Amino acid sequence: MILHHPRPLTVLLTLGAALFLGACAADGDSAAGTVTETMTVTPGITTPTTTTATPATDTNSPTLVTTTTQVTPPTMPDRFGGCEPAFFLDEFTSPVVLFCDGAWARAGQAQTDHVLVFRYRDGRWLSHPHDGRDVFTQYPCYDEEKLRATGAPEELISQVSLCEPEDEQG
């Protein structure tokens, strides 16, 4: 019986690539033409700015063109949260906002059935806990009386799955 061990092949290819890259880096003056770029991305509103260097008179010197994108987090008063999808990036990678009035929101992951209810508290959107799960679909459900008692708007209540007596609680 012949057993195939891919590890030696992987090690050989990795070492070969490292040697090749090391040889390339050692050729000539490594400082000439080196550009280091750092980008920090924070969810929010994007404001592009562009800076262009003047071409050098020496034909051997590279011309540097830098494009910088500054991302500024949206600011909102502490009483109400913003309703743009970017405000829900902590919970979803590609958020879709289905309802939002600044105090309550219903948002989810694009092209999925992963949808949550949020409340704006302490300067940020916090997921509002569900009260149970639908016995058939296992989707989160909410107690209508509890939603009303916490001030949820009628439009939001009409959009969520409300718990029935037979639904699993918790």
C-alpha contacts under 8 A as a table, 3 or more apart, distances in Angstrom:
res1	aa1	res2	aa2	distance
5	H	8	P	6.80
5	H	9	L	7.92
6	P	9	L	5.38
6	P	10	T	6.23
7	R	10	T	5.05
7	R	11	V	6.14
8	P	11	V	5.06
8	P	12	L	6.06
9	L	12	L	5.06
9	L	13	L	6.15
10	T	13	L	5.20
10	T	14	T	6.04
11	V	14	T	5.09
11	V	15	L	6.09
12	L	15	L	5.27
12	L	16	G	6.10
13	L	16	G	5.07
13	L	17	A	6.13
14	T	17	A	5.19
14	T	18	A	6.17
15	L	18	A	5.03
15	L	19	L	6.14
16	G	19	L	5.19
16	G	20	F	6.14
17	A	20	F	5.08
17	A	21	L	6.09
18	A	21	L	5.20
18	A	22	G	5.96
19	L	22	G	5.01
19	L	23	A	6.11
20	F	23	A	5.18
20	F	24	C	6.33
21	L	24	C	5.07
21	L	25	A	6.20
22	G	25	A	5.16
22	G	26	A	6.28
23	A	26	A	5.21
23	A	27	D	6.65
24	C	27	D	5.55
25	A	30	S	6.60
26	A	29	D	7.96
26	A	30	S	7.08
27	D	30	S	7.26
29	D	32	A	5.78
30	S	33	G	7.76
30	S	34	T	7.16
31	A	34	T	5.55
33	G	61	S	7.72
33	G	62	P	6.45
41	V	71	V	6.44
42	T	71	V	6.02
42	T	72	T	7.15
42	T	73	P	6.67
43	P	71	V	7.00
43	P	72	T	7.56
43	P	73	P	5.97
43	P	86	A	5.84
43	P	87	F	7.50
43	P	89	L	7.11
44	G	71	V	5.96
44	G	72	T	5.40
44	G	73	P	4.02
44	G	74	P	5.28
44	G	86	A	5.94
44	G	87	F	7.56
45	I	71	V	5.67
45	I	72	T	5.35
45	I	73	P	6.05
45	I	74	P	6.16
46	T	69	T	6.83
46	T	70	Q	6.07
46	T	71	V	4.54
46	T	72	T	6.41
47	T	69	T	6.10
47	T	70	Q	5.40
47	T	71	V	6.13
47	T	72	T	7.53
48	P	67	T	7.85
48	P	68	T	6.37
48	P	69	T	4.46
48	P	70	Q	6.08
49	T	67	T	6.54
49	T	68	T	5.51
49	T	69	T	5.95
49	T	70	Q	7.35
50	T	66	T	6.58
50	T	67	T	4.64
50	T	68	T	5.90
51	T	65	V	6.73
51	T	66	T	5.52
51	T	67	T	6.02
51	T	68	T	7.58
52	T	64	L	7.06
52	T	65	V	4.79
52	T	66	T	6.03
52	T	67	T	7.84
53	A	63	T	6.82
53	A	64	L	5.70
53	A	65	V	5.79
53	A	66	T	7.78
54	T	63	T	7.35
55	P	63	T	5.37
55	P	64	L	7.85
56	A	59	T	7.07
56	A	61	S	6.47
56	A	62	P	7.46
56	A	63	T	6.49
58	D	61	S	5.60
59	T	62	P	7.55
74	P	82	G	7.75
75	T	82	G	7.94
76	M	80	F	6.80
76	M	81	G	6.18
76	M	82	G	6.26
77	P	80	F	5.87
77	P	81	G	7.23
78	D	81	G	7.09
78	D	122	D	7.28
78	D	123	G	4.99
79	R	103	A	7.57
79	R	120	Y	7.79
79	R	121	R	7.89
79	R	123	G	7.33
80	F	102	G	4.56
80	F	103	A	5.44
80	F	120	Y	6.58
80	F	123	G	7.96
81	G	102	G	4.66
81	G	103	A	6.33
81	G	120	Y	5.85
81	G	123	G	7.33
81	G	124	R	6.73
81	G	125	W	6.92
82	G	87	F	6.52
82	G	102	G	6.02
83	C	87	F	6.85
83	C	97	V	7.24
83	C	100	C	5.75
83	C	101	D	7.36
83	C	102	G	6.35
83	C	105	A	7.71
84	E	87	F	5.87
84	E	88	F	7.90
84	E	97	V	7.29
85	P	88	F	5.59
85	P	89	L	7.14
85	P	94	S	7.93
85	P	95	P	5.35
85	P	96	V	5.82
85	P	97	V	5.92
86	A	89	L	5.43
86	A	95	P	7.29
87	F	90	D	7.55
87	F	125	W	7.65
88	F	91	E	5.68
88	F	92	F	6.25
88	F	95	P	6.18
88	F	107	A	7.59
88	F	125	W	7.48
89	L	92	F	4.98
89	L	93	T	5.73
89	L	94	S	7.11
89	L	95	P	6.50
90	D	93	T	7.73
92	F	95	P	5.28
92	F	108	G	6.95
92	F	109	Q	5.50
93	T	109	Q	6.93
94	S	109	Q	5.60
94	S	110	A	5.57
95	P	107	A	6.68
95	P	108	G	5.54
95	P	109	Q	4.79
95	P	110	A	5.68
96	V	107	A	5.55
96	V	108	G	5.35
96	V	109	Q	6.07
96	V	110	A	5.59
97	V	100	C	6.98
97	V	105	A	7.39
97	V	106	R	6.19
97	V	107	A	4.30
97	V	108	G	6.59
98	L	105	A	7.54
98	L	106	R	5.45
98	L	107	A	5.39
98	L	108	G	7.60
99	F	104	W	7.88
99	F	105	A	5.22
99	F	106	R	4.96
99	F	107	A	6.89
99	F	156	L	6.80
100	C	103	A	7.35
100	C	104	W	5.76
100	C	105	A	4.13
100	C	106	R	6.44
101	D	104	W	5.76
101	D	105	A	6.56
102	G	105	A	7.13
102	G	120	Y	7.07
103	A	119	R	5.81
103	A	120	Y	5.01
103	A	121	R	7.95
104	W	117	V	7.43
104	W	118	F	5.68
104	W	119	R	4.63
104	W	120	Y	6.22
104	W	152	A	6.73
104	W	153	P	7.68
104	W	156	L	7.81
105	A	117	V	5.81
105	A	118	F	4.97
105	A	119	R	6.40
105	A	156	L	7.62
106	R	115	V	6.93
106	R	116	L	5.73
106	R	117	V	4.48
106	R	118	F	6.03
106	R	156	L	7.40
107	A	115	V	5.57
107	A	116	L	5.69
107	A	117	V	6.61
107	A	118	F	7.64
108	G	112	T	7.57
108	G	113	D	7.37
108	G	114	H	5.43
108	G	115	V	3.94
108	G	116	L	6.04
109	Q	112	T	5.74
109	Q	113	D	7.35
109	Q	114	H	5.71
109	Q	115	V	6.66
116	L	127	S	6.72
116	L	128	H	7.54
117	V	127	S	5.91
117	V	128	H	5.42
117	V	129	P	7.74
118	F	125	W	5.99
118	F	126	L	5.35
118	F	127	S	4.37
118	F	128	H	4.96
119	R	125	W	5.65
119	R	126	L	5.42
119	R	127	S	6.41
119	R	128	H	6.02
120	Y	123	G	6.73
120	Y	124	R	5.48
120	Y	125	W	4.43
120	Y	126	L	6.14
121	R	124	R	5.60
121	R	125	W	6.31
121	R	126	L	6.71
130	H	133	R	7.88
130	H	140	P	5.80
130	H	141	C	5.80
130	H	142	Y	5.26
130	H	143	D	7.93
130	H	170	G	7.47
131	D	140	P	7.36
131	D	141	C	5.98
131	D	142	Y	4.91
131	D	143	D	5.92
131	D	163	C	7.41
131	D	169	Q	6.03
131	D	170	G	5.41
132	G	140	P	5.84
132	G	141	C	5.22
132	G	142	Y	6.53
132	G	163	C	6.61
132	G	167	D	6.56
132	G	168	E	5.29
132	G	169	Q	4.00
132	G	170	G	4.61
133	R	137	T	7.81
133	R	138	Q	5.02
133	R	139	Y	5.37
133	R	140	P	4.45
133	R	141	C	5.20
133	R	163	C	7.29
133	R	167	D	5.88
133	R	168	E	5.20
133	R	169	Q	6.47
133	R	170	G	7.41
134	D	137	T	5.51
134	D	138	Q	4.75
134	D	139	Y	5.48
134	D	140	P	6.38
134	D	141	C	6.11
134	D	163	C	6.73
134	D	164	E	7.69
134	D	167	D	4.99
134	D	168	E	6.51
135	V	138	Q	5.74
135	V	166	E	6.89
135	V	167	D	4.80
135	V	168	E	5.99
139	Y	161	S	7.99
140	P	161	S	7.16
141	C	160	V	7.12
141	C	161	S	4.87
141	C	162	L	5.07
141	C	163	C	4.94
142	Y	146	K	7.81
142	Y	147	L	7.25
142	Y	160	V	7.13
142	Y	161	S	6.29
142	Y	162	L	4.80
142	Y	163	C	5.34
143	D	146	K	5.35
143	D	147	L	6.32
143	D	162	L	5.84
143	D	163	C	5.50
144	E	147	L	5.19
144	E	148	R	6.28
144	E	157	I	7.07
144	E	162	L	6.13
144	E	163	C	7.53
145	E	148	R	5.16
145	E	149	A	6.08
146	K	149	A	4.98
146	K	150	T	6.23
147	L	150	T	5.29
147	L	151	G	6.43
147	L	152	A	5.30
147	L	157	I	7.22
148	R	151	G	5.13
148	R	152	A	5.38
148	R	153	P	7.42
149	A	152	A	7.58
152	A	156	L	6.69
152	A	157	I	6.79
153	P	156	L	5.49
153	P	157	I	6.42
154	E	157	I	4.99
154	E	158	S	6.11
155	E	158	S	5.25
155	E	159	Q	6.61
156	L	159	Q	5.17
156	L	160	V	6.57
157	I	160	V	5.61
163	C	167	D	6.04
164	E	167	D	5.37
